[in-house]
């Protein structure tokens, strides 16, 4: 089959903390009451993306990648399954204080999926913040006591954020996205979260949401957050491309297209493009594709030169 760039229809997750900006501003279509998360590139069984253009319309990206693993690229052979998941997240209210497990913990316990992630802040309300790591290094026992006594927020560092900020969150890092933050997230393909504190609020069923204190204490690094060695800040091609992260799991860059820009989808990896702002078009050997804010495109490996035209800000991800 002659493959082509796939425009993706996202899976939408509704939660008690979610807002409606993804629906109103980013073109996410759903009948749910809110769109807390739009899973813009996903082969995870908890929320699959569907192809929304061309002869493969209606197929899930997962089934096409399983049937044709070459479209993921040679680097995908290093992973047991499709390796990443990309989201928009709209926090109308605070997310729970939480942590994601490390690969070592998942292997030792035989449960869950490891999750390292990174955040690109798209917009914030005045005074918006994130919770990241601890104010001071403490012991796991002190952490557990703080949770049991309802004082965990006293231990956690709060970081003010603004549009354009970027954070790399390694597995085992305590964190929370707080109300008024809209962001794009690139992560391992995982849906495992250990909740530590959820503000004593009920879920949709009226009951408190489950906490996972034992697992959280076992995996959390009880120390201040520090920028990762995998964070980059390199401007390339006269500033049209800015490298944000380069780690063994994924590579993330910001593309600023003013007029035209070209990239190459080689044999090593597929290319994911998530349009954060603006509109324009994408041209490949298979033809042209219009692009607008909120569009997610999967470009198969070995597609060759891809030309972008217009006025757009794009998040580019490869493996």
Protein Blocks (a to p, Z undefined) as FASTA:
>chain_A
ZZddddddddddddfkbcfklmmmnopacfbfbdfbacfbccbfklccddfedjkgoiaf
klmmmmmmmlnojklmmpcbdfbdcdddddfbacdddddddfklmmmnopajdddddddd
fbdcehiacdehjfbdcdfklmmmmmmnopmmmmpccddddehiacdddehiacdddehi
acdddddddfbdcdfbgghpacfkopacdddfklmmmmpccbdddddfkbccddeehhla
ccfbdcfkbccdddddehiacddddfkbccddddfbdcdddddfkbccdddehiacddde
hklpaddedjdddddddZZ
